[in-house]
Amino acid sequence: MTEHHSPQGRDAADDLALDRAEETAEEQGLLFTDDVSPLPSDLGYRGPTACNAAGITYRQLDYWARTGLVEPTVRGAKGSGSQRLYSFRDILILKVVKRLLDAGISLQQIRTAVAHLRERGTDDLTRVTLMSDGASVYECTSNDEVIDLLQGGQGVFGIAIGGVWREIEGTLAELPSERTEDPAAQAAPGPGDELAARRAARRTG
C-alpha cells in the first residue's frame, strides 16, 4: 500500500478542480472527524456476529481466518468445540476488506492494506482514509491528501476508517458480545453445535 503525500503548493488554475474534489470528499464522507468512541478492549464477538456487522458470509470469515487474511485476535478456534472470538478492530478490518473486494481491488493489494492497518494503533487507525484507483491502494492521513488524490483523478474509490468505525459501533450495539474472561464463553459450542441447538429448539418449540 502507498502512503500518499500532498504535493507542495497549488496553481491558481487548479482551484475549480480543488473545489470539486472537496465537494466529492464531503459527499462520500471521506474527510476526517474525531467523533469515534473508544470501546472496551476485553469484548469478543462470535463468528455469526462478526459476519453480521461486517456484511460478509460465514464462509468468507472462515476462509479469511484460515488463510491468515483476518484472524480473530481475541481467541482463535482450537479444536472442533471452541468458538472464535473477534475484537471490534478485527470486525472493522473485515468490513474494510469486504468494501475493497466489492470495489474490485485484488486480494494481493488487500493483504498489503490489511498489513498496514494492523500495524497502526487503534486511535491512529481512525485517522486513515483508504483511496484506490482500482489497481493500487493509497493510505491518506489528512484531508489534503484525500483531496489531492481526488483532484488528480487517482482516487476513484475511498473508505474513511472512522466512518466504518461508527457504522460497526452502531451495529454491534444491537448484537451480543462476550467478556473474554467469561468462563461460559470459553466453553461455548462451535458454529455447528449452535445451528444444531437452534434446529432442536425449533422442533421442540
Residue frames relative to the residue before (quaternion, step in Angstrom):
aa qw qx qy qz dx dy dz
M 1.0000 0.0000 0.0000 0.0000 0.00 0.00 0.00
T 0.3521 -0.7520 0.5294 0.1738 3.54 -1.06 0.81
E 0.2964 -0.7039 0.6086 0.2151 3.55 -1.01 0.81
H 0.2557 -0.7887 0.5411 0.1405 3.54 -0.65 1.12
H 0.1164 -0.7901 0.5997 0.0509 3.56 -0.90 0.96
S 0.5061 -0.6825 0.4485 0.2772 3.53 -0.93 0.95
P 0.4312 -0.6853 0.5126 0.2857 3.63 -0.89 0.83
Q 0.5073 -0.6605 0.4665 0.2980 3.56 -1.14 0.63
G 0.8483 0.1498 -0.1198 0.4935 3.56 -0.91 0.95
R 0.1113 -0.7835 0.6078 0.0655 3.56 -1.19 0.58
D 0.4572 -0.6561 0.5309 0.2805 3.52 -1.15 0.71
A 0.5631 -0.6157 0.4299 0.3449 3.59 -1.04 0.76
A 0.6049 0.5760 -0.3519 0.4226 3.60 1.13 -0.59
D 0.6429 0.5370 -0.3195 0.4430 3.59 1.23 -0.37
D 0.4093 0.7583 -0.4494 0.2357 3.59 1.25 -0.17
L 0.6611 0.5095 -0.3179 0.4498 3.60 0.90 -0.88
A 0.6597 0.4937 -0.3000 0.4807 3.58 0.94 -0.92
L 0.6270 0.5437 -0.3275 0.4516 3.56 1.07 -0.77
D 0.6444 0.5193 -0.3140 0.4653 3.59 0.98 -0.90
R 0.6552 0.5101 -0.3083 0.4642 3.56 0.95 -0.91
A 0.6478 0.5231 -0.3140 0.4563 3.58 0.99 -0.88
E 0.6457 0.5172 -0.3173 0.4636 3.59 1.00 -0.83
E 0.6426 0.5188 -0.3184 0.4653 3.59 0.99 -0.86
T 0.6506 0.5185 -0.3105 0.4599 3.58 0.95 -0.92
A 0.6599 0.5156 -0.3058 0.4528 3.58 0.93 -0.92
E 0.6623 0.4987 -0.3044 0.4690 3.57 0.99 -0.83
E 0.6520 0.5274 -0.3119 0.4467 3.58 0.95 -0.92
Q 0.7362 0.4117 -0.2235 0.4884 3.57 0.99 -0.86
G 0.4454 -0.7183 0.4381 0.3062 3.60 1.27 0.00
L 0.3810 0.7635 -0.4468 0.2689 3.58 1.11 0.66
L 0.5909 0.5811 -0.3731 0.4170 3.60 1.23 -0.22
F 0.5678 -0.6599 0.3981 0.2893 3.53 -1.18 0.64
T 0.0201 -0.7515 0.6592 0.0171 3.53 -1.14 0.78
D 0.4350 -0.7248 0.4808 0.2331 3.57 -1.21 0.42
D 0.5388 0.6770 -0.3815 0.3253 3.61 1.25 0.02
V 0.3866 0.6650 -0.5506 0.3243 3.57 0.56 1.20
S 0.3497 -0.7600 0.5187 0.1765 3.55 -1.03 0.82
P 0.4533 -0.6485 0.5195 0.3227 3.58 -1.05 0.66
L 0.2171 -0.7745 0.5807 0.1257 3.57 -1.08 0.70
P 0.6226 -0.5386 0.3918 0.4108 3.62 -1.14 0.51
S 0.4001 -0.7439 0.4863 0.2237 3.56 -0.87 0.97
D 0.6724 0.5126 -0.3038 0.4392 3.59 1.22 -0.30
L 0.5090 0.6307 -0.4368 0.3902 3.59 1.21 0.36
G 0.0821 -0.7794 0.6192 0.0492 3.55 -1.08 0.78
Y 0.2153 -0.7746 0.5860 0.1007 3.55 -1.13 0.69
R 0.4562 -0.6923 0.4906 0.2680 3.57 -0.92 0.94
G 0.7395 -0.4522 0.2929 0.4035 3.53 -1.34 0.41
P 0.6889 0.4785 -0.3119 0.4462 3.64 0.73 -0.94
T 0.6341 0.5162 -0.3246 0.4754 3.60 1.09 -0.72
A 0.6372 0.5251 -0.3183 0.4657 3.59 0.99 -0.87
C 0.6425 0.5239 -0.3160 0.4614 3.60 1.00 -0.88
N 0.6515 0.5291 -0.3058 0.4494 3.57 0.92 -0.96
A 0.7137 0.4638 -0.2589 0.4566 3.58 0.82 -1.02
A 0.7331 0.4192 -0.2341 0.4817 3.60 1.03 -0.78
G 0.4163 -0.7291 0.4553 0.2963 3.59 1.26 -0.28
I 0.5470 0.5968 -0.4043 0.4256 3.57 1.09 0.72
T 0.5314 -0.6054 0.4739 0.3558 3.59 -1.29 0.19
Y 0.6166 -0.5371 0.4063 0.4077 3.58 -1.24 0.36
R 0.5949 0.5709 -0.3603 0.4363 3.58 1.11 -0.64
Q 0.6440 0.5042 -0.3165 0.4804 3.59 0.99 -0.84
L 0.6394 0.5389 -0.3202 0.4452 3.58 0.91 -0.97
D 0.6845 0.4925 -0.2762 0.4611 3.56 0.86 -1.01
Y 0.6659 0.5049 -0.3025 0.4585 3.58 0.91 -0.92
W 0.6747 0.4928 -0.3011 0.4596 3.60 0.90 -0.90
A 0.6306 0.5145 -0.3332 0.4760 3.59 1.09 -0.66
R 0.6902 0.4930 -0.2819 0.4485 3.61 0.89 -0.96
T 0.7269 0.4068 -0.2401 0.4984 3.60 1.09 -0.68
G 0.5436 -0.6728 0.3720 0.3369 3.58 1.29 0.12
L 0.3984 0.7198 -0.4858 0.2952 3.61 1.22 0.23
V 0.7628 -0.0997 0.0780 0.6341 3.58 0.87 -1.00
E 0.0586 -0.8098 0.5836 -0.0129 3.54 -0.37 1.28
P 0.5289 -0.6237 0.4556 0.3517 3.62 -1.08 0.61
T 0.2679 -0.8010 0.5173 0.1381 3.61 -0.72 1.02
V 0.5875 0.5573 -0.3892 0.4391 3.62 1.20 -0.28
R 0.7602 -0.2226 0.1457 0.5928 3.58 0.91 -0.94
G 0.3051 -0.7466 0.5646 0.1750 3.54 -0.85 0.98
A 0.5853 -0.5606 0.4392 0.3875 3.58 -1.27 0.25
K 0.0184 -0.7816 0.6234 -0.0145 3.58 -0.79 1.06
G 0.8179 0.0014 -0.0423 0.5738 3.55 -0.12 1.27
S 0.6829 -0.5377 0.3238 0.3736 3.55 -1.27 0.33
G 0.7060 0.4889 -0.2816 0.4280 3.61 1.12 -0.53
S 0.6294 0.5583 -0.3476 0.4139 3.62 1.19 -0.15
Q 0.3354 -0.7444 0.5545 0.1613 3.52 -1.25 0.50
R 0.4265 -0.6811 0.5255 0.2794 3.59 -0.84 0.93
L 0.1002 -0.7616 0.6344 0.0866 3.54 -1.18 0.63
Y 0.2051 -0.7923 0.5702 0.0717 3.55 -0.80 1.12
S 0.4041 -0.6870 0.5465 0.2572 3.57 -1.11 0.70
F 0.6778 -0.4515 0.3713 0.4459 3.56 -1.30 0.18
R 0.6512 0.5293 -0.3072 0.4488 3.57 0.95 -0.92
D 0.6142 0.5428 -0.3415 0.4599 3.60 1.04 -0.81
I 0.6832 0.4901 -0.2855 0.4600 3.57 0.90 -0.99
L 0.5820 0.5683 -0.3557 0.4603 3.57 1.12 -0.70
I 0.6969 0.4617 -0.2714 0.4770 3.58 0.86 -0.97
L 0.5895 0.5625 -0.3633 0.4518 3.61 1.08 -0.68
K 0.6854 0.4826 -0.2864 0.4639 3.58 0.91 -0.93
V 0.6179 0.5304 -0.3380 0.4718 3.59 1.07 -0.72
V 0.6307 0.5286 -0.3240 0.4668 3.60 0.99 -0.87
K 0.6479 0.5214 -0.3118 0.4594 3.58 0.93 -0.92
R 0.6624 0.5022 -0.3090 0.4621 3.61 0.91 -0.89
L 0.6604 0.5028 -0.3089 0.4643 3.60 0.95 -0.86
L 0.6350 0.5201 -0.3270 0.4684 3.60 1.00 -0.80
D 0.6565 0.5207 -0.3044 0.4530 3.56 0.95 -0.92
A 0.6809 0.4755 -0.2809 0.4811 3.58 1.16 -0.61
G 0.5664 -0.6396 0.3685 0.3665 3.58 1.29 0.07
I 0.3920 0.7127 -0.4922 0.3100 3.59 1.22 0.36
S 0.5084 -0.6651 0.4528 0.3069 3.60 -0.98 0.85
L 0.6122 -0.5740 0.4060 0.3618 3.55 -1.19 0.63
Q 0.6031 0.5624 -0.3535 0.4416 3.59 1.10 -0.67
Q 0.6596 0.4873 -0.2970 0.4892 3.60 0.97 -0.89
I 0.6453 0.5258 -0.3230 0.4503 3.58 1.00 -0.84
R 0.6309 0.5311 -0.3367 0.4545 3.60 0.97 -0.81
T 0.6446 0.5147 -0.3136 0.4704 3.58 1.02 -0.82
A 0.6539 0.5166 -0.3059 0.4604 3.58 0.95 -0.92
V 0.6544 0.5139 -0.3086 0.4609 3.59 0.94 -0.92
A 0.6312 0.5330 -0.3345 0.4534 3.59 0.98 -0.83
H 0.6478 0.5110 -0.3104 0.4721 3.60 1.00 -0.82
L 0.6716 0.5055 -0.2980 0.4523 3.57 0.90 -0.95
R 0.6531 0.5269 -0.3182 0.4412 3.59 0.99 -0.80
E 0.6380 0.5403 -0.3279 0.4398 3.59 1.15 -0.58
R 0.6424 0.5499 -0.3216 0.4260 3.58 1.19 -0.44
G 0.5086 -0.5955 0.5179 0.3441 3.55 -1.24 0.52
T 0.6601 -0.5374 0.3453 0.3954 3.56 -1.18 0.53
D 0.6564 0.5030 -0.3226 0.4604 3.61 0.91 -0.87
D 0.6611 0.5150 -0.2969 0.4577 3.54 0.99 -0.90
L 0.5892 0.6177 -0.3510 0.3848 3.57 1.11 -0.76
T 0.6826 0.4929 -0.2937 0.4526 3.59 0.98 -0.82
R 0.6457 0.4928 -0.3204 0.4875 3.58 1.29 -0.12
V 0.5762 0.5620 -0.3785 0.4570 3.58 1.20 0.55
T 0.0478 -0.7320 0.6764 0.0655 3.54 -1.14 0.75
L 0.2598 -0.7582 0.5790 0.1500 3.57 -0.80 1.03
M 0.0725 -0.7793 0.6221 0.0196 3.56 -0.90 0.96
S 0.0279 -0.8076 0.5890 0.0113 3.57 -1.07 0.68
D 0.3016 -0.7301 0.5854 0.1822 3.53 -1.17 0.71
G 0.6637 -0.4995 0.2960 0.4716 3.58 1.29 0.31
A 0.7404 0.3271 -0.2034 0.5508 3.57 1.26 -0.36
S 0.7967 0.1482 -0.0559 0.5833 3.56 0.86 -1.01
V 0.3006 -0.7160 0.5960 0.2041 3.55 -1.28 0.45
Y 0.1604 -0.7928 0.5852 0.0569 3.57 -0.82 1.05
E 0.2744 -0.7531 0.5801 0.1450 3.54 -1.03 0.86
C 0.0749 -0.8065 0.5864 0.0030 3.57 -0.53 1.19
T 0.1262 -0.8165 0.5610 0.0524 3.58 -0.92 0.88
S 0.7400 0.2613 -0.2343 0.5738 3.59 1.20 0.42
N 0.6364 -0.5305 0.3968 0.3951 3.55 -1.24 0.45
D 0.6190 0.5652 -0.3435 0.4236 3.59 1.02 -0.80
E 0.6637 0.5095 -0.3099 0.4516 3.57 0.97 -0.86
V 0.6170 0.5341 -0.3359 0.4703 3.59 1.05 -0.81
I 0.6962 0.4839 -0.2742 0.4539 3.57 0.82 -1.05
D 0.6223 0.5443 -0.3398 0.4483 3.60 1.03 -0.77
L 0.6613 0.4999 -0.3124 0.4638 3.59 0.95 -0.84
L 0.6561 0.5012 -0.3078 0.4729 3.57 0.97 -0.87
Q 0.6544 0.5262 -0.3036 0.4502 3.54 0.98 -0.88
G 0.7075 0.4511 -0.2557 0.4801 3.58 1.06 -0.80
G 0.5113 -0.6714 0.4053 0.3516 3.56 1.27 -0.07
Q 0.4932 0.6730 -0.4323 0.3419 3.60 1.27 0.02
G 0.7592 0.4021 -0.2162 0.4639 3.55 0.80 -0.99
V 0.0164 -0.8271 0.5616 -0.0161 3.56 -0.03 1.23
F 0.7709 0.1892 -0.0973 0.6004 3.56 1.29 -0.26
G 0.0207 0.8292 -0.5574 0.0364 3.57 -0.90 0.84
I 0.1193 -0.7576 0.6370 0.0774 3.55 -1.24 0.59
A 0.2061 -0.7462 0.6210 0.1229 3.57 -0.72 1.08
I 0.4064 -0.7417 0.4739 0.2453 3.59 -0.49 1.17
G 0.6166 0.5545 -0.3451 0.4396 3.59 1.06 -0.73
G 0.6431 0.5212 -0.3138 0.4652 3.58 1.06 -0.75
V 0.6396 0.5046 -0.3161 0.4862 3.58 1.02 -0.83
W 0.5942 0.5811 -0.3394 0.4405 3.57 1.08 -0.85
R 0.7042 0.4625 -0.2733 0.4642 3.61 0.78 -1.03
E 0.6197 0.5541 -0.3305 0.4469 3.58 1.09 -0.79
I 0.6932 0.4621 -0.2703 0.4825 3.58 0.87 -0.98
E 0.5962 0.5740 -0.3537 0.4358 3.56 1.04 -0.78
G 0.6696 0.4992 -0.2885 0.4682 3.57 0.98 -0.90
T 0.6638 0.5043 -0.3010 0.4631 3.58 0.98 -0.87
L 0.7054 0.4829 -0.2765 0.4391 3.58 0.83 -1.00
A 0.5468 0.6157 -0.4008 0.4015 3.59 1.17 -0.46
E 0.7174 0.4262 -0.2358 0.4981 3.58 1.19 -0.60
L 0.6897 0.4759 -0.2629 0.4782 3.61 1.27 -0.14
P 0.5873 -0.6134 0.3935 0.3520 3.62 -1.14 0.56
S 0.0759 -0.7599 0.6436 0.0506 3.55 -1.19 0.67
E 0.2519 -0.7577 0.5818 0.1547 3.56 -1.30 0.27
R 0.4346 -0.6381 0.5630 0.2950 3.54 -1.14 0.69
T 0.5106 -0.6878 0.4166 0.3043 3.57 -0.84 0.91
E 0.6866 0.4682 -0.3066 0.4641 3.60 1.12 -0.47
D 0.4420 0.7090 -0.4435 0.3244 3.58 1.32 -0.03
P 0.3891 -0.7468 0.4771 0.2516 3.66 -0.51 1.10
A 0.5937 0.5666 -0.3668 0.4381 3.59 1.11 -0.61
A 0.6341 0.5292 -0.3290 0.4578 3.58 1.09 -0.76
Q 0.6355 0.5450 -0.3372 0.4306 3.58 1.05 -0.77
A 0.7558 0.3613 -0.1987 0.5086 3.57 1.07 -0.73
A 0.3118 0.7890 -0.4828 0.2172 3.56 1.27 0.34
P 0.5079 -0.6513 0.4625 0.3224 3.60 -1.06 0.67
G 0.5592 -0.5942 0.4579 0.3527 3.56 -1.23 0.41
P 0.7321 -0.4325 0.2897 0.4395 3.61 -1.29 0.20
G 0.6454 0.5256 -0.3288 0.4461 3.60 0.99 -0.82
D 0.6517 0.5116 -0.3074 0.4680 3.57 1.02 -0.87
E 0.6229 0.5460 -0.3361 0.4483 3.57 1.02 -0.80
L 0.6666 0.4999 -0.2999 0.4646 3.57 0.91 -0.95
A 0.6450 0.5171 -0.3239 0.4601 3.59 0.98 -0.84
A 0.6472 0.5215 -0.3201 0.4547 3.57 1.01 -0.84
R 0.6475 0.5158 -0.3219 0.4594 3.58 1.01 -0.82
R 0.6436 0.5202 -0.3232 0.4590 3.59 0.99 -0.87
A 0.6520 0.5181 -0.3091 0.4592 3.57 0.99 -0.91
A 0.6427 0.5232 -0.3200 0.4591 3.58 1.01 -0.85
R 0.6437 0.5145 -0.3278 0.4621 3.60 1.02 -0.78
R 0.6623 0.5137 -0.3120 0.4474 3.57 0.99 -0.87
T 0.7150 0.4335 -0.2619 0.4818 3.59 0.94 -0.89
G 0.6334 0.5199 -0.3278 0.4702 3.58 1.19 -0.59
